[in-house]
Amino acid sequence: MSTKKIGWIGLGTMGVPMSQQLIKAGYPVTVYNRNKEKEESLKASGAMTAATPQELIQQTDVVFIMVSNDEAINDIFNGAEGLLSANASGKVIVNMSTVSPGISKQMAALVREQGSDYLDAPVSGSVKQAQDGILVIMVGGAPATFEQVKPELEKLGKLALLVGDIGSGNNAKLAINTLLAIHSQGLAETVLFAQQNNIKTEDMLTIINNGALSNIYAKIKGDAILNDNYQAAFALKHIAKDLRLAKAEGSNTPLAQAAYQTFQEAEAAHGNEDIIAIIKQVAGK
């Protein structure tokens, strides 16, 4: 068992299986989540719990964060009982959330003032990859800090890659999620065009999955379309948010702009469904 004490904040769809990877690897893990019911499954797996982020950072060496947006990050760090209220030094905070590069730079500066280190380390992959420990992790921050937590990151993913300074991991994630949105809309439009011309969806997907454009994502999301299953593995509202963040960072190329517009329009009606529910928006449903 490792003696490095791990803290984990955020037990959503991704946070639960990711934190469980560290528990299974033998780390002592303490978790915090605003909704305390979500802590129960981790307690059953052997995790300890903290009442506040302040308490959690005082009890741990490395704190991982996996939440949904900039507002949640600001609350976790700057709240009355947030991470910064502990005035803790010698810690490493690894923010794995998909948030703006700006919020990472702000929090990193505040953490540094207290004598601790910060990395932004968002992930590419969904629930299945989190459960299998094969996420792709893109990291921004100091090389020495990255090396310090690389063993833990390698328990969470098949690849942990340092891509630059603070904020670079966030920018890499916004880039890959822009491609994700373009892929999703492209698959939806391809299926709809085939349907309009009396080509069965299953036949079109068979062609895709046996040709040069075959990929795991098209197979998974193609099956979702075939089964009319839009239960969220990655909710459409999250990709809509990510495209807004990307646009704020300067993403304005033609396909990115098209995806941005479509997903913003789809969010109100389909935000809680899976990303591939974009096919409903494109079809005018």
C-alpha positions as CSV (number, residue, x, y, z in Angstrom):
1,M,0.0,0.0,0.0
2,S,1.3,3.5,-0.9
3,T,1.9,5.9,2.0
4,K,1.0,8.9,-0.2
5,K,-2.3,10.2,1.1
6,I,-4.8,11.0,-1.7
7,G,-7.7,13.4,-1.5
8,W,-10.5,13.3,-4.1
9,I,-13.1,16.1,-4.7
10,G,-16.0,15.4,-7.0
11,L,-17.9,12.1,-7.3
12,G,-19.9,12.5,-10.4
13,T,-20.1,10.1,-13.4
14,M,-16.3,10.2,-13.9
15,G,-15.1,11.0,-10.3
16,V,-16.4,7.7,-8.8
17,P,-14.7,5.3,-11.1
18,M,-11.5,7.4,-11.2
19,S,-11.2,7.6,-7.5
20,Q,-11.9,3.9,-7.2
21,Q,-8.8,3.2,-9.4
22,L,-6.6,4.8,-6.8
23,I,-8.4,2.9,-4.0
24,K,-7.8,-0.4,-5.9
25,A,-4.2,0.5,-6.3
26,G,-3.8,0.6,-2.5
27,Y,-3.7,4.3,-1.9
28,P,-5.3,5.7,1.3
29,V,-8.1,7.9,-0.3
30,T,-10.2,10.6,1.4
31,V,-13.2,11.9,-0.6
32,Y,-15.4,15.0,-0.5
33,N,-18.6,15.6,-2.4
34,R,-21.3,18.2,-1.8
35,N,-23.9,15.5,-2.2
36,K,-23.0,13.2,0.7
37,E,-25.0,10.3,-0.6
38,K,-22.5,9.9,-3.4
39,E,-19.7,9.2,-0.9
40,E,-21.4,6.0,0.3
41,S,-20.1,3.8,-2.6
42,L,-16.6,5.0,-2.0
43,K,-16.8,4.4,1.7
44,A,-17.9,0.8,0.9
45,S,-14.7,0.5,-1.2
46,G,-12.5,1.7,1.7
47,A,-12.4,5.4,1.3
48,M,-12.4,7.9,4.2
49,T,-14.5,11.1,4.0
50,A,-13.9,14.7,4.8
51,A,-16.6,17.2,5.8
52,T,-15.1,20.1,3.8
53,P,-12.4,20.7,1.2
54,Q,-10.5,22.5,4.0
55,E,-10.5,19.3,6.1
56,L,-9.6,17.1,3.1
57,I,-6.4,19.0,2.1
58,Q,-5.2,19.1,5.7
59,Q,-5.4,15.3,5.8
60,T,-3.8,14.5,2.4
61,D,-0.7,15.0,0.3
62,V,-2.2,15.2,-3.2
63,V,-5.7,16.4,-4.0
64,F,-7.5,15.5,-7.2
65,I,-10.5,17.5,-8.4
66,M,-13.1,16.3,-10.9
67,V,-16.1,18.7,-11.1
68,S,-18.1,20.2,-13.9
69,N,-17.2,23.9,-14.4
70,D,-15.4,27.1,-13.4
71,E,-18.0,28.0,-10.8
72,A,-17.5,24.8,-8.9
73,I,-13.7,25.2,-9.0
74,N,-14.0,28.7,-7.6
75,D,-16.2,27.5,-4.7
76,I,-13.9,24.5,-3.9
77,F,-10.9,26.8,-3.7
78,N,-12.3,30.1,-2.4
79,G,-15.3,29.0,-0.4
80,A,-15.4,29.7,3.4
81,E,-14.2,26.2,4.0
82,G,-12.4,25.8,0.7
83,L,-8.9,24.4,-0.1
84,L,-7.3,27.8,0.2
85,S,-8.8,28.5,3.6
86,A,-6.5,25.8,5.1
87,N,-3.4,27.8,4.1
88,A,-1.7,24.5,3.5
89,S,1.8,24.2,2.1
90,G,3.7,21.3,0.5
91,K,0.6,19.9,-1.2
92,V,-0.1,19.1,-4.9
93,I,-3.5,19.9,-6.3
94,V,-4.4,18.2,-9.6
95,N,-7.4,19.7,-11.3
96,M,-8.8,17.1,-13.7
97,S,-12.0,19.0,-14.5
98,T,-12.7,20.4,-18.0
99,V,-12.5,24.1,-17.2
100,S,-11.1,27.3,-18.6
101,P,-7.3,27.8,-18.8
102,G,-8.0,31.1,-17.1
103,I,-9.4,29.6,-13.9
104,S,-6.4,27.2,-13.8
105,K,-3.9,30.1,-14.0
106,Q,-5.8,32.0,-11.3
107,M,-5.9,29.0,-8.9
108,A,-2.3,28.0,-9.6
109,A,-1.1,31.4,-8.6
110,L,-3.1,31.3,-5.4
111,V,-1.9,27.8,-4.6
112,R,1.7,28.8,-5.3
113,E,1.5,31.7,-2.9
114,Q,0.7,29.2,-0.1
115,G,3.7,27.0,-1.0
116,S,1.9,24.3,-2.8
117,D,1.8,23.2,-6.5
118,Y,-1.0,22.9,-9.1
119,L,-1.5,21.0,-12.3
120,D,-4.4,21.1,-14.8
121,A,-4.9,17.5,-16.0
122,P,-8.2,17.0,-17.8
123,V,-9.0,13.7,-19.4
124,S,-10.1,12.3,-22.7
125,G,-12.4,9.3,-22.4
126,S,-15.7,8.5,-20.9
127,V,-17.1,6.2,-18.1
128,K,-15.9,2.9,-19.6
129,Q,-12.3,4.3,-20.0
130,A,-12.4,5.6,-16.4
131,Q,-13.6,2.2,-15.2
132,D,-10.8,0.5,-17.0
133,G,-8.1,3.0,-16.1
134,I,-7.3,3.8,-19.7
135,L,-8.1,7.5,-19.9
136,V,-5.8,9.9,-21.8
137,I,-4.6,12.7,-19.5
138,M,-3.2,16.0,-20.8
139,V,-1.3,18.0,-18.2
140,G,-0.3,21.6,-17.8
141,G,2.3,22.6,-15.2
142,A,5.8,22.3,-14.0
143,P,7.7,19.1,-15.1
144,A,8.9,18.4,-11.5
145,T,5.3,18.5,-10.2
146,F,4.2,16.3,-13.1
147,E,6.8,13.7,-12.3
148,Q,5.8,13.8,-8.6
149,V,2.2,12.6,-9.4
150,K,2.8,10.7,-12.6
151,P,2.6,7.3,-10.8
152,E,-1.0,8.2,-9.7
153,L,-1.9,9.6,-13.1
154,E,-0.8,6.3,-14.6
155,K,-3.2,4.4,-12.4
156,L,-6.0,6.5,-14.0
157,G,-5.0,6.5,-17.6
158,K,-3.0,4.7,-20.3
159,L,-1.3,7.9,-21.2
160,A,-0.4,10.9,-19.1
161,L,1.3,13.6,-21.2
162,L,2.8,16.9,-20.1
163,V,1.8,19.3,-22.9
164,G,3.0,22.7,-21.5
165,D,2.7,25.2,-18.7
166,I,-0.4,25.8,-16.5
167,G,-3.5,26.0,-18.7
168,S,-2.0,23.9,-21.5
169,G,-3.9,20.8,-20.4
170,N,-7.1,22.7,-20.4
171,N,-6.4,24.1,-23.9
172,A,-5.6,20.6,-25.2
173,K,-8.8,19.3,-23.7
174,L,-10.8,22.0,-25.4
175,A,-9.1,21.1,-28.7
176,I,-9.9,17.4,-28.5
177,N,-13.5,18.1,-27.4
178,T,-13.9,20.4,-30.4
179,L,-13.0,17.4,-32.5
180,L,-15.4,15.3,-30.5
181,A,-18.2,17.7,-31.3
182,I,-17.3,17.8,-35.0
183,H,-17.2,13.9,-35.1
184,S,-20.6,13.6,-33.3
185,Q,-22.3,16.1,-35.6
186,G,-20.6,14.5,-38.7
187,L,-21.8,11.1,-37.7
188,A,-25.3,12.4,-37.1
189,E,-25.5,14.2,-40.5
190,T,-24.1,11.1,-42.3
191,V,-26.8,8.8,-40.8
192,L,-29.6,11.3,-41.5
193,F,-28.4,11.8,-45.2
194,A,-28.4,8.0,-45.6
195,Q,-31.9,7.7,-44.1
196,Q,-33.2,10.5,-46.4
197,N,-32.1,8.4,-49.3
198,N,-33.6,5.1,-48.1
199,I,-30.3,3.6,-46.8
200,K,-30.9,1.7,-43.6
201,T,-29.1,3.1,-40.6
202,E,-27.5,-0.3,-39.7
203,D,-26.2,-0.6,-43.3
204,M,-24.7,2.8,-43.2
205,L,-23.0,2.1,-39.9
206,T,-21.7,-1.2,-41.2
207,I,-20.1,0.6,-44.1
208,I,-18.5,3.2,-41.7
209,N,-17.3,0.5,-39.3
210,N,-15.6,-1.6,-42.0
211,G,-13.9,1.2,-43.9
212,A,-11.1,3.6,-43.4
213,L,-13.2,5.9,-41.2
214,S,-13.9,3.1,-38.7
215,N,-13.3,4.1,-35.0
216,I,-14.4,3.0,-31.6
217,Y,-16.4,6.2,-31.1
218,A,-18.5,5.8,-34.2
219,K,-19.2,2.2,-33.2
220,I,-20.4,3.1,-29.7
221,K,-22.4,6.1,-30.8
222,G,-23.7,4.3,-33.8
223,D,-25.1,1.6,-31.6
224,A,-26.7,4.3,-29.4
225,I,-28.5,5.7,-32.5
226,L,-29.6,2.2,-33.6
227,N,-31.0,1.4,-30.1
228,D,-32.5,4.9,-29.7
229,N,-30.5,5.1,-26.5
230,Y,-29.6,8.6,-25.5
231,Q,-28.9,8.0,-21.8
232,A,-25.9,10.3,-21.1
233,A,-22.5,8.8,-20.9
234,F,-21.3,12.3,-21.7
235,A,-24.1,14.8,-21.5
236,L,-24.7,17.1,-24.4
237,K,-24.8,20.1,-22.0
238,H,-21.1,19.5,-21.1
239,I,-19.9,19.6,-24.7
240,A,-22.0,22.7,-25.3
241,K,-20.1,24.2,-22.3
242,D,-16.8,23.1,-23.6
243,L,-17.4,24.6,-27.0
244,R,-18.2,27.9,-25.2
245,L,-14.9,27.7,-23.4
246,A,-13.1,26.9,-26.7
247,K,-14.8,29.9,-28.4
248,A,-13.7,32.2,-25.6
249,E,-10.1,31.0,-26.2
250,G,-10.3,31.9,-29.9
251,S,-11.8,28.8,-31.6
252,N,-13.4,30.2,-34.7
253,T,-12.6,28.0,-37.6
254,P,-15.5,26.9,-39.9
255,L,-16.2,23.4,-38.6
256,A,-15.8,24.5,-35.0
257,Q,-18.2,27.4,-35.5
258,A,-20.8,25.1,-37.1
259,A,-20.5,22.6,-34.2
260,Y,-20.7,25.5,-31.6
261,Q,-23.9,26.8,-33.2
262,T,-25.6,23.4,-33.4
263,F,-24.7,22.3,-29.9
264,Q,-25.8,25.7,-28.3
265,E,-29.1,25.4,-30.0
266,A,-29.5,21.7,-28.9
267,E,-28.7,22.3,-25.2
268,A,-32.1,23.5,-24.0
269,A,-34.0,20.5,-25.4
270,H,-31.4,17.8,-25.2
271,G,-28.8,19.0,-22.7
272,N,-29.3,16.1,-20.3
273,E,-29.1,13.4,-23.0
274,D,-26.0,11.9,-24.5
275,I,-23.8,14.0,-26.9
276,I,-25.0,11.9,-29.8
277,A,-28.6,13.2,-29.2
278,I,-27.3,16.0,-31.5
279,I,-28.8,13.8,-34.2
280,K,-32.3,15.0,-32.9
281,Q,-31.3,18.6,-33.2
282,V,-30.0,18.1,-36.7
283,A,-33.1,16.2,-37.7
284,G,-35.3,19.0,-36.3
285,K,-36.9,16.8,-33.6
